[in-house]
Amino acid sequence: MTFVADATAPSRRPVLRIRRSDGDAQVLVLPGPALGLAHWIGLIPSDAIDILISTDPGTKLTRVGRRSEASVLLECAWRKPGNAAAALLARMRGQGRRVRDILRGGVAVTRRTRFAAWADERRVAFTGKAPPLPIRCIVLSDASDTDALARTEASLTAQTYPLATVEVVTSASIGSPAELLGDAACLCLLRAGDALDPDALALLAASLGTADLAYADEIVSDGSPRLKPDWSPDLALATGYVGRVALFSRALIERLPQLPLGPSMEAVEAFGILAAHACRRAVHCPRPLARVSPASTHPLGRCLAALGSPVRVAERDGAMDLKWPLPDPAPLASVIIPSRDRIDLISVACRGVLEATDYPAIELVVVDNGSTDPAVLAFYEELQRDRRVRIVRYPHDFNFAAMVNAGVQAASGQVVVLLNNDIGVRNAGWLGEMVRQAIRPEVGAVGAKLLFGDGTLQHVGVVVGLAGRAGHLLRRRPADTPGHLCQLRVAHEVSAVTAACLAVSHEKYEAVGGFDAESFPVDFNDVDFCLRLGARGYRTIWTPAAELYHFESVSRGPSVGAKRERFEREAARFTERWLDVIRHDPFYHPALSLTTFGEDLE
């Protein structure tokens, strides 16, 4: 199938609903036409009765073709032989959903390193109308950069948008934001060498509306794309990802502190930091609209100090993270561990909290689901000699969400921290890093960087829609993987985090009714919880400063048989409740694949 979308259409992906003769219904989320056009290839079951396609206004289905499964398998064998072999094995086991995803991963997914060729097949020029907004384009230039300046000026001359004036500034020091804006309605601040696409200003002007700023993606000088999320304030401050392909409104600029932006080499980035700090609403145009050189500096500390912010800057692997203040005395944090038997796990988790964590105010609540192992019961007796520990009995059928709710009800901390019994503490400061985020008024849930026992990534945030419902990005990658836009080196917004290690204020937990133990007793309860917090206006934050081991689901084992049936029921409820977010996770670019876990293109 091929879809075409208007450049200003919503970013939500099309949805395919397939009804089968046995009454089963499949819901498939397709690639989004972020650059204007999208292709999808997928397996339609032979017993399909009808197919319903849902798109947003401005998105149209333009082509439908048919291929045999055998032809797709042959193409997969040519492109990715390992995928073809895995698909055949899954077919022998009757795993239809897995066959579908493996084949799509083999023939429909493109590495981000091949973005240029991928984009050439999908880019559709903007031909719509933009409102009459007088735009002032300021180009900061070193007088010696004549070739770079010529490229920028040529790209501005080629703009299809007529209401733009251009001024080149060669001063060594740059004045206040209002001085740059002059009497224009909005500002575009560029550096010599930046080359805008011909429709860049028109599309940004059409996107801006009543927002404070509109920004687009970009191609850096080595040809790689910077595919940005929707508005992500912490990430914008820490990394300056908004960049220079942006329009800043007069309303936003008039709210900024009218201080000199400083040296010319830092002025664009300083302006971006001030704008990100003051921005109330931003619009993302999810397509590259310029080729730019990467920023050489990011004066975050200087700008935060000028703003009088209590936030400090912490450098991590060459990136600058935001370190939010922690009150003195520190608030009580109640760590809640649901568990049953498995002395090898629960002893490691509890001792990690009580003996290997340097946070000064800890309460440990273990919610026990009917342990019978004498070693575990003896360990509980030992634990309870510590006045910080409580054992809560939960003598009912296993219901993870209900156990968590019982633990929170028994907890007395201002912050509650949900922790699996298969977690191992890796750095002593993990809890303080999570608490300092969780007590921020605008933050709901906070998640940690979790590693498998072999040191590879297990959790760096949840992408809603990944694998069709929700999944962990970049699983099994090396622990030092920087991530796209270097986002794995700084705390930033995500749609959800895993309850294997999740912090939230007690008050906010109760405000949304805790975990939904009826709809999601075992799976998806953490993602559902984060999304309900998000619906209340709270951000979910993932931080790399809290790093722990997670021996995932060791205590529960794999989902097969009745467990698999229960999982599919909960998955269906999750899809029904959160389909809009599944179609567009605001922190995951619509051009990126939901089939694989590695930030590939589809």
N, C-alpha and C positions, 0 to 999 in steps of 0.2 A: 504494500500500500504506500501511496505517496500523499502527503498533506502539504498544503501551502497556507501560510498565515500572513496577515498584515503585520507590519513591523511593530505596530503599537498594540497588537492583540495581547490578551493575557497570556502568561507563560505556562499555563496549565497544560499538561500533556493530554492528548486524546485518550479515550478509554474504549476498549473493545469488550463487549459482554457476549459470551457464547453460551447458549442454552443447549444442553445435550438431552438425548432421548431418555436417559435414566433419571432426569430431573435435576442433575447436577448443573451448576452454573459456574463458569469461569469468568473472572474479571481480569483483563490484561491491560496494563498501562503502557502506552506506546511512547516512542521518542518524541520529544517536543520540537516543533519547527522553529527553533530559536533564531536561526539565521534567515528564516523565511520559508524553508522547505525541509521536510523530514521524510525518511524512508523507514519502513518497518517490514521485517520478514518474520513470520512465525508459523507455528504448527496449528492448523485447525483440525480438531478431532473429526474422525470420519462419521461419527454419530451426531454431529451438530445439527440442531433443528433450525435455529435462527441466530443471526448475528446482529447486534445493535452497536452502532458507533456513536459515541458522544464526543462532541467538540465544542469549543467556545465560539461565540460570535467572532467572525474575522478569520476563522480557520476552516478550510475546505478540503474534503477528500477529492483528489484529482485523478487518481489512478489506482486500479486494482488489477493485480496479476496473479497467476497461479503457477506454482512449481511443485513438482513431486518431491516427497521426502527423500527419495533416492538421489535426486539431483543435488539437493541441499547437502546431503551426507557426503557426496563425492566432492563438492566444493570445499566442505569442511576438512575432508581428508587431505586436500591439496594445500589449504591455508594453514590448518592446525591439526596435524595427524593425531595428536594426543586427545583433542576434543572428540574427533570422530570415533576413536576407540572407546572413550568413556561413554559416548552416546549409544553405541552398540551394546555395551554392557548394561547401561540403564534400561535399554529397550528389552533386553532379555529378562530383566528383573521386574518388568511391568511398571517402571517409574516414568510415566508419561510426562509429568511436569519437568522432571530432571532432563529428559531427552530434549524437550523444547528449549530449555535454558542453555544446555550445553551446545546445541547446534547454533542457536542465535549468537552465543559467545564466540563461536568459531567463524561465522560468516558475516555477522552484522556489526561487530564491534571493531573499532579502529583505535590504535594507540594515539595518545595525545601528541606524540612526536610527529605524526603524519597529519597534523591539523590543516595545513595549507591545502593539500589535495582534497581532504574531506570537506573543507569549507567551500572550495570552488564549486563543488557539485550541489551545494545547498544554499548559497547566498542569493537572495533576491533583493534588488535595490528598493529603497523607500521611494514611493511615488505619491504618497499622501500629502495632505496639506498641513502646514504648521502655523500656529497663531503668530500674529505680528508682534514679536518681542524684540525690541532693539537690543542687540548683543554687542558687548565690547570685548574684543579679543586682544589680550595683552600677551605679547611674546617677549619673554626675558632672554636676552642674548648677550654673549660676550662679543665685543666689536670684531674680534678676529674670526668668529665662526661664520664666515660669509656663506660657505656652501650649505651649512646646516640651516641658516636663516633663510636662504633661498628656497630650500625644500619646504619649509613651513609656510612661507609666503605664497608659494605656488599652490600648495594645497588649500590655503584660505581663499585664494583667487578663484579656485575651481568649485567653491561651495555653491550648491543649488539654492541655499537660503540667502535672500537678498539683504536682510536687515542686520548686517554685521559690519562693524567698523574695526579696523586693525590698527594697533599701535605697538611699535617696537620699543622696548625699554632696555637701555644698556647701562643703567646706573649700577654702581657697585652695591648700593644699599637701597632697599625697596620700602616705600612708605606704608601707610595704613590700608586696610581692605577698602574703606570707603573712597580713598583717593584713587585706587585702581578702578573702581566701578564707575566713577564719574556720574553722569546723568543717565546711564543706560539702565535697562530693566534687569539685565543679568550679565554675569561675567564668565568668560572662558579664559583660563590662565594657562598658557603654554610655555614650553621652553624651546629654544631654537633647535631644530632637528625633528620635532614632532611633525608628523604628516597625517592630517585628517582625511578620511574618505570623503568624497564629494557630497554625500548626503548626511554627514555627521551632525552638523549644526541644525539642519532641518529636523532630523530625527530626535535629537536632544530637546529642541524647542517643542516638538509635538508631544514629547514624553513628560515635560516638566509640570504642566498644569499648575496646581496650587502648592506643589511640593517645594521644599527648601532647596533641593538640588536634584539634578538628574545626572546619572553617570552611565558610562558604557564600558564594555570590555575593550581590550587592546592587544596588539601584537608588539612584543618587545623586539629589540634590534636583532636578536638571533633567530627570529621567526617563530618563537614559541608563543602560545596564547596565554593571556591572563584572563581566565574565565571567572568572573567575580560572583559572589553571592548577592542576594537582595540585601537590603540595609542591615548591616551587622556592626553596631556602634563600637563595641570593644575591639573587633578586628580592624575596623577603620582607623581607630586611634593608634593601635599597636603597630600596624603594618603600613598604613597610608594607602590601602588598596584602592581607594576611590581614584587616585591618580589624576591625570591631567585631561582626560577625555570626559569633561563634565561641564555643566552649567550651574552656576550658583546664583540664586535669586536675590533681588534687592532686599526682600524681607529678611533673609538669612544674614546678609552682609551687614545690615543695619543693627543686628543683634550682637555682632561680634565686638570684642574689645578693640577699640581703634588705636592699636599699638603698631609701631613700625614692624614690618615683617622681617627685617634684618638683612643679612647678606644675600645678595642675589642668588647664590648657589643653594641657599636654604629656603628662599622665599616661597616657592610653590608648595613645598612640603609643609612649611610653617602655616601657610594659609589653609591647607587641607586639614591640619590638626585642629586649628581653631574652628573651622567649619564643621568637622565631625563632632566636636565637643558640643556645639550649639545646635546641631541639626535636630529637628523634630520629626521630619518626614522626608524620605528620599525615595526616588524612583530609579530602578535599575533597568537599563535597556540591554538585554542579554545578547549582544552581538558585538564583535570587535569593530570599532569605528576609526581606528588610527593605528599607526605604527610609531612607537615611542622608544626612547632610550630609558633604561631603568634608572630610578632615582639613586643618586650617589650618597644621599644623606637623609636622615629622618630626625629632626631636632625635637624629639618628643619631650625629653626632660626639660629643656628650656621653655617650651610652650606650656607645659603643665604648671611649671613654676610661675610663669607670667599670669596664668589663669587663677592662681591661688589654690590649685587643687591639692588635696591631701594625698593623692595617689603618687606613689613613687615608681620609678622605672627599674626593672630587674632585667639584666642582660642574660640571655640563655642561647647558647649555640649561635651567637651572632645576631640574634633577634632581640627586640626590646619588648618585654612583657609589662603589663600593668600590675602593680602590686598594691592592692587595696588595703587600707588600714585595718588593724585588728584591735578592738578595744582592750583596755587594761582596767580592771581584770577581764580576762577572756571569758566569754559566755560558756555556760555548761553545754557540752556536746554529748548527747546520748547516742551511743553506738549500738545498733540493734542487729543481732545475728540470729536469723531463723536456722534451726539445725535439728538433726536427728542422728544419733549414734555417730560413727566415724570419728573416733578419738584422734586419728591421724590428721584430720582436717580441723576440727573444732579447737583442739589444743593449740595448733599453730596460729589460727585466726585470733583467738582470745589473748594469747601471750603477745602476739604482735601489737594488739591494741593497748594492753596494760603495761607491757615492759619495753616495747620498741618504738613507742610513739611519744614525742616530747611535748604534747599538748598538756596544759596544766589543769584542765577541768574536764574530766572524763567520767561518764556513767556508762557502764556496759550492761546491756539487757540481752540475755540469751532467751530466745523463744523456742522451747523444746517441744518437738512433735512426737512425744512418746518414746524416748530413748530407752532401750533395755540393756545395752552393753554395760556391764559392770565397770569397765574402765572409764566410760563417759560419766556414769553416775558418781563415781569416786572423784572424777575431775571437777564435777559441779560442786561437790562438797568442799573441795579445796578452793575453788573460785569464790565461794560465798564467804570465805574468811576475809576477803577484800571488801571493804565497805562500799566500794564503787560498783559492785556487781549485784545484779538481780537475775534470778532465773524465773521465767514465766512459763507455766505449763500450758500447752495447747493440745489437749487429748482428743483430737478430732481427725477426720480424714485430711490428707495433705491438701492444703490450700495456701500456697505461698503468699498470696495477697492478703488473706485473712490473718496469717501469722504476722506479717509486717504490721498490719493495723493493730493487732493485739500488743505488739511490742511498742508501738508509738503511744498507745493509750496508757501503757505503764510507765513511759519515759517522763522524766521531769526536766529535761534540758530545753534550752531555748532553741537549739538546733538539734535535729535528729539526723543520724547518719545510718543509712541502710547498708549492711555489709553481708555478703555471702559467707557461708562457712568455709568456702574453698578459696579464700583470699589470704595472701601473704604480704605483710608489710615490707616494703622495699626501701623507703626513706622515712626517717623519723618525723619530718615536718609535714607529712601528707595531710594530717587532719587540720592543722592550722591553715593550710592553703585552701582547703575546702570551706572551712568556716568563714574565712575572711570574704569569700565570694557569697556564701549563703546569707549573710546578714545584710547584704546590700538591699535597699528597699525595692529596687526594680528587678531583682533576681529571684527566680523560683528554685528550680533544681540545679544542682552542681554535680558534674561527673568527673571522674579521674582517668588518668592514663593507665590502662591495664595491660599487662604483658602475660603471654603464655609462659609456662615453665621454661621453655627453651629460649626466652628472651625476645620473641617476636611479638608484634602488636596484636592484641586481642580486642581492645576497645579504645577508640579515639572519638567517640560520639556516634550517634545513631542517625542514619539517613532514612527518612520515612519515604517509602516507595521502593527502596533497594530490595531486590529479589521479589518484587511484587507487593510486599507489605512493609517491612522495615528490616534494616540490617546494619551490620558493623562495617564501616569503610576500612579498606587497606588492611584487612586481617592477614596475619602471617607475614607482613612486611618487616624489615629490620626495625629495631626499636628507635633508631636515630633518623628514620624517614622524615624529611621536613614537611611533606605534604604540599599540595598546590597552594601557591601564595604564601608558602612557609607557615601555614596556619597551625601545623602541629607543634610549633615552637612557642606559641603564645595562647593564652586563654582567649576563647572566642565563643560566640553564640552558635548553638546547634539546635535542632528541633527536639532532640531527646537524648537521654543518657541511660545507661543500664543501671538497674537497681543492685547490681553486684557491688557497687560502691556509689552511693548517691546521698548527697547532703541537701537539706532543705530546712527552712525555719519551721518550728513546730506549728506556729500560727498559720503559715501558708498551707502546710499539710492538711490541717483541719479545715481550712477555708474552702478547699475543693473536695472535701469528703474523703481524703485518703485514697488508697488503692480501691479499685472496683473489684471486690472479691467475688461478686456474682457473675459478671460478664467475663472476667479474665483471671480465673483462680491461679493459673500457672504461668501462662505466657502473655506477652504484650501488655501486662499490667503497668510496667514501668514507663513504656512509651506512651500509653494512654494517659497516665498520670502527668507526664511532662506536657503533653498536648493540652490537657485541661488547664494546667497552670498557664500555658501560653495563651489559651483563650481568655484568661483573666487579665492578660497584659504583662505577665511575668516572663522574663527571659530565662532560657536554660543555657548554662555555661559549662563548657568543658575546659579543664585546666591541665596542662602537662606538668605543673609544679607538684601535683599529687600523683605519685607513681607507685603502683602496687602490682603484685602478681595475682593472676586469676586462673585457677585450674578449672576451666569452664565446665559447669554442670557435672563435675566429677561425682557428686553425691547423688544426683538424680539419674544419671545414665542417659542413653539415647532415647528418642521418641520413636517407638515402633508399636505396632498393634493398636491396642486401646489408647495408648498415650498419643499415637499419631492421629487417631480419630479425634481425640480431645483437642489436640493442637489445631487441626483443621477447623474445628468448630469455633475456637477462639479467634483464629485468623479471619474467618468469615465475618465475625462480629466486628473485628477491628477494621476490616475493609469497609464495611457498611457505615461505621461511625466516622471514619477519618478519610474517606475517599478524596475529599478536596485536598488534603495535605499530601496524600499519596501521589496525587497528580502533580503537585508542585511543592516540594520541600524548599522553603525560601533560602536555605543555606546550602543548596546543592544545585549547580547550574543546570538548566533544562537541556543543554546539549550533551551532558554527561550520561553515561549508560546506567540503567538500573539493573542490567543483566549481570554485569561483573562487579567486583568490589574494589577496582583499582583506579577510579577516576578516568576511565576510558571514554571515548566518544561513541555515539551510536546514531 
